[in-house]
């Protein structure tokens, strides 16, 4: 029996590593194995910023990968938490009755939705702001080079 609350928290906390996909679909899930790749690239971008500073062009391409992965997993947690018990049990617990306990929404499920919404939105907006700021600064710098 796949529990909706566990899946929502796994998507939020371990989503960038694919833990929610492995919980729901097993270790043979291809997307679950691919999720750590943008996570690792984003962490590498953060390491490059610490090593080379904010002017490193690779870092402002790599860091948003981490942010978008975290935001996407938070959105997945919200989607899991908002599913009706009937839909949840029909999809992940097909042999259980439609109103079985693993598909019920509990307070911990609501907590996962709220935290995912808060953190996911913050990370998404920060990733967009960082990306656009670095892109426009780069464009201004290139325009200055051309004009001189």
C-alpha positions as CSV (number, residue, x, y, z in Angstrom):
1,X,0.0,0.0,0.0
2,X,1.4,3.3,-1.1
3,X,0.7,6.1,1.4
4,X,-0.1,9.6,0.0
5,X,1.5,11.4,2.9
6,X,4.7,9.5,2.7
7,X,4.9,10.1,-1.1
8,X,4.3,13.9,-0.6
9,X,7.0,14.2,2.0
10,X,9.4,12.1,-0.1
11,X,8.8,14.2,-3.1
12,X,9.5,17.4,-1.1
13,X,12.5,16.2,0.9
14,X,14.1,13.6,-1.3
15,X,12.6,14.5,-4.7
16,X,15.8,15.8,-6.2
17,X,17.3,12.4,-5.6
18,X,14.2,10.6,-7.0
19,X,13.1,9.0,-3.7
20,X,9.4,9.6,-4.3
21,X,9.7,7.9,-7.8
22,X,11.4,4.9,-6.3
23,X,8.8,4.7,-3.5
24,X,5.9,4.7,-6.0
25,X,7.3,3.0,-9.0
26,X,10.2,0.9,-7.8
27,X,13.9,1.0,-8.6
28,X,13.4,0.4,-12.3
29,X,12.0,4.0,-12.8
30,X,14.1,5.7,-15.4
31,X,13.1,9.3,-14.4
32,X,13.9,8.5,-10.8
33,X,17.5,7.6,-11.8
34,X,17.8,10.8,-13.9
35,X,16.6,13.2,-11.3
36,X,20.0,13.3,-9.5
37,X,21.8,14.5,-12.6
38,X,20.4,18.1,-12.7
39,X,20.7,18.1,-8.9
40,X,24.4,17.3,-9.0
41,X,25.0,19.8,-11.8
42,X,23.3,22.5,-9.8
43,X,25.4,21.7,-6.8
44,X,28.4,21.8,-9.0
45,X,27.3,25.3,-10.1
46,X,27.1,26.4,-6.5
47,X,30.6,25.0,-5.9
48,X,31.9,26.9,-9.0
49,X,30.4,30.2,-7.6
50,X,32.3,29.6,-4.3
51,X,35.5,28.8,-6.1
52,X,35.4,31.3,-9.0
53,X,33.0,34.0,-7.9
54,X,29.7,35.2,-9.3
55,X,31.1,36.1,-12.7
56,X,31.5,32.5,-13.6
57,X,29.3,32.0,-16.7
58,X,28.9,28.2,-16.2
59,X,27.6,28.7,-12.7
60,X,24.7,30.9,-13.8
61,X,23.6,28.2,-16.2
62,X,24.1,25.3,-13.7
63,X,22.6,26.7,-10.5
64,X,19.0,27.1,-11.9
65,X,19.0,23.4,-12.7
66,X,19.1,22.7,-9.0
67,X,16.4,25.3,-8.3
68,X,14.1,24.0,-11.1
69,X,14.5,20.5,-9.9
70,X,13.7,21.4,-6.3
71,X,10.7,23.5,-7.5
72,X,9.5,20.6,-9.7
73,X,9.7,18.1,-6.9
74,X,7.8,20.5,-4.6
75,X,5.1,20.8,-7.3
76,X,5.0,17.0,-7.5
77,X,4.5,16.9,-3.7
78,X,1.6,19.3,-3.9
79,X,0.1,17.3,-6.7
80,X,0.3,14.1,-4.6
81,X,-1.2,15.8,-1.6
82,X,-4.1,17.2,-3.4
83,X,-5.2,14.0,-5.1
84,X,-8.5,12.6,-4.0
85,X,-8.4,9.3,-2.1
86,X,-10.3,7.6,-4.9
87,X,-7.7,8.7,-7.6
88,X,-4.8,8.0,-5.3
89,X,-5.9,4.5,-4.5
90,X,-7.0,3.7,-8.0
91,X,-3.6,4.6,-9.3
92,X,-1.2,3.4,-6.6
93,X,-3.3,0.9,-4.6
94,X,-5.5,-0.7,-7.2
95,X,-6.5,-3.7,-5.0
96,X,-7.6,-1.4,-2.1
97,X,-11.1,0.1,-1.8
98,X,-11.5,3.6,-3.1
99,X,-11.6,5.1,0.5
100,X,-8.7,3.1,1.9
101,X,-6.6,4.8,4.6
102,X,-3.3,5.2,2.5
103,X,-5.1,7.6,0.1
104,X,-6.6,9.8,2.8
105,X,-5.5,13.3,3.4
106,X,-4.3,13.9,6.9
107,X,-2.7,16.9,8.7
108,X,0.8,15.7,7.8
109,X,-0.3,15.7,4.2
110,X,-1.5,19.2,4.5
111,X,1.8,20.1,6.1
112,X,3.7,18.7,3.1
113,X,1.5,20.7,0.8
114,X,2.1,24.0,2.7
115,X,5.8,23.5,3.1
116,X,6.2,22.5,-0.5
117,X,4.3,25.5,-1.7
118,X,6.3,27.8,0.5
119,X,9.8,26.4,-0.3
120,X,9.1,25.5,-3.9
121,X,7.8,28.9,-4.8
122,X,10.8,30.6,-3.0
123,X,13.3,28.4,-4.8
124,X,11.6,28.9,-8.2
125,X,11.5,32.6,-7.9
126,X,15.1,32.8,-6.6
127,X,16.3,30.6,-9.5
128,X,14.5,32.8,-12.1
129,X,15.8,36.0,-10.5
130,X,19.4,34.7,-10.4
131,X,19.2,33.5,-14.0
132,X,17.7,36.6,-15.4
133,X,20.0,38.9,-13.4
134,X,23.1,37.2,-14.6
135,X,21.9,37.0,-18.2
136,X,21.1,40.7,-18.3
137,X,24.3,41.7,-16.6
138,X,26.2,39.6,-19.2
139,X,24.2,41.3,-22.0
140,X,25.1,44.8,-20.7
141,X,28.7,43.8,-20.4
142,X,28.8,42.6,-23.9
143,X,27.1,45.8,-25.1
144,X,29.7,47.9,-23.3
145,X,32.5,45.9,-25.1
146,X,30.9,46.6,-28.5
147,X,30.4,50.3,-27.8
148,X,34.0,50.9,-26.8
